[in-house]
Amino acid sequence: MSKVDVQLADVSISPVQYQAQLLAALQMRDLDKFTQLLDHCRVDAFSSVLESACREADCAQFVQQLLQHGADPNILNPVLLQTPLHITAELGCYETLQVLLCDDKINVDALDWLGNTALHYAAQNKDQDTVLALLEHGSYIGSRNHAGDMPVSDIEPETLEKFLNTRLKMPNDESLLFKYDFLVPPVALDSALLKNKLSDEKDNVIKKLSSPSPEMDPIVQISLSSKQQHLLLHPIISSFVHLKWQHVQKFYYYNLAFYVFFVLLVTFIILHHHITAIDEHRKSCWLNLSAVCFFKIIMITLLAICCFCLIFKLLFQVCISPVQYLHKWSTYPQLVLTLLTINVLFIDSGTGDSAVTVITLFLAWTRLLLLTGEHPAISICFHMFQKISCTFLKHLAWYSLLIIAFSLSFYALFHDSKAYIAEKNVSSKLFHNPLISFFTTVSMFVGGFETKFLPFETASGTSHIIFIMFMFFLTLVLLNMFTGLAVSHVQNVQSKSELVRLTAEVNAVFDIEKLVLGNPVCIHMWMRRLNLSHNAVIVGIFKSFVYLWLSFSWLQCFRNIHHSVLLFPDSSFDYANIVYPFGNSVNVTWNYRLDHKVLLQAANIVQKKNDEARQQLDCWAVFESYEERLNNIEASQLRCEALQQEILQLLRLR
């Protein structure tokens, strides 16, 4: 009979009395009496004592005895829903934590009433030893609490880098082992928290909601942190991002091909409207089904289908992640472009205001530029363009006051003067109002206007002085300063080129992953908040929304599409280890390739770690040799003292 099945030896003593005696022995730190009491009571009589033992700093042995006698390490506090692991991590009881982690049945990713895991508390307390212990036992770094915070955000970069180094192994001289277990999300999210909120169909709903979680969530958080961003260059993370990009890049190319097709359709239809000169011919084109008209009808139909797809994509992204999607600045140009395209296609038909078609063409091709700039191979050039543009705009926002000053000065000097342009054989007032004067001054500033057209004869002295000041401050000082800023930014981006490329890969993969998986983390976080709400109306509304979301049964045909974006779709730690053969041309799992530089960097880390371990062993060997010598010296000294005592005794006898 196991200890779990042992009945109380004294039936006159209730489980509550046994608990009181156990707590008294615990308070007195009487381990022998505590163990004897455990041998004579049921598990339900002492399981609740485990929480009290975990709250004491020097009770690791008592916790160990409780676990050996069958206490449940995942028992929940009925109020805070905290497990013993939460308590030890929050209080910083490292020895007790080690005892708990040695139990194979423990759930290191259990959530309390705030959605926090034990790793959340350890990271918030800056307890680096506890953080490392939890990470080494499989705690997930990307688990979000009810506020949406991840524990990885509070982990010190040095601690995280030290842990990442432990994920690299070299089984032999010809291979490297990469362990990605800490990036694999749990199989199901919050099923324990959902089960009391979804009436009779809760099991079916939980099964549907427990869809695979994004693997890129914690890596995105690392890329957004200024303190941790450099860790993207670590071989463990960079190799994972490379593999993810090779795994999902087909979706990026599908989207790019679709958008190129959309831009070409928009361009063809708008240009066709403008090239067609006779309105009657355009109207009769629908009746005279010539080859050109038939081709145009096909183009318009295809563009209408593309607009429908874009609208569906926008609505889907807003539904799955409204906050993140609406905070993304690139959302709004895409939304405006879709509306303008619909306007050109169905309402304006190219006969209305030309400004609409101009803006549509500009946004379409600019959006194509942004989309191609998201590719990791082009991301460095696009990042340079983006940084330099933002820097120039920031400086021009202040230096525009100087440009306005010169434009108003030129207006005051030359507003009545005309300039003769020989190439066009016309005379024009270049400064006849403040707005035109401003555009002319900007043109002079960037070098697109010849100064010979300035009528200096109208105000010879003042105009020459103002022009010389304009040439000095704007042409010489400001333009050269902008050139220096551009060179500085180019050098800065080039020095961080690998980090820029990795960041672009992370963002591209995350966008694809979020779109394909439907961002189940967002749905689960909404469901978690139901546990904090006691308002029946709010719960009912949200449950209706969830059922409506699940009512799209036709989406069930895409249930297995997550295999196309997840490296480890089974969420199993056993499959999260990949062995890479070490060579110049490396074929890895799934026939994907890994950069040889990454393998060299990983090998250097493993070699450095082995050297440090070897040095530590050598130090221990030296220490042991010194200890042995000290012991020999101490033994010799004892023998000398004994010999001296014998000699003294013989002398006394004489």
Secondary structure, DSSP 8 states (H G I E B T S, - for coil): --GGG---S-TTS-HHHHHHHHHHHHHHT-HHHHHHHHTTS-HHHHTTHHHHHHTSTT-HHHHHHHHHTT--TT---TTT---HHHHHHHHT-HHHHHHHHT-TT--TT---TTS--HHHHHHHTT-HHHHHHHHHTT--TT---TT---GGGGS-HHHHHHHHHHTEEEEETTEEEEE-GGGS--SSSSHHHHTTSSGGGHHHHHHHH-----SSHHHHHHHH-TTTGGGGGSHHHHHHHHHHHHHHHHHHHHHHHHHHHHHHHHHHHHHHHHH---HHHHHHTTTS--HHHHHHHHHHHHHHHHHHHHHHHHHHHHHH-HHHHHT-TTHHHHHHHHHHHHIIIIIITTSS-HHHHHHHHHHHHHHHHHHHHTSTTTHHHHHHHHHHHHHHHHHHHHHHHHHHHHHHHHHHHHTT--EEETTTTEEE-TTSSHHHHHHHHHHHHHT-S-GGGS-GGGSHHHHHHHHHHHIIIIIIIIHHHHHHHHHHHHHHHHHTHHHHHHHHHHHHHHHHHHHHH--HHHHHHHHHHGGG---HHHHHHHHHHHHHHHT-GGGGGGTTGGGGT-SSTT--GGGSEEEEE-SSS-B-GGG-B--HHHHHHHHHHHHHHHHHHHHHHHHHHHHHHHHHHHHHHHHHHHHHHHHHHHHHHHHHH-
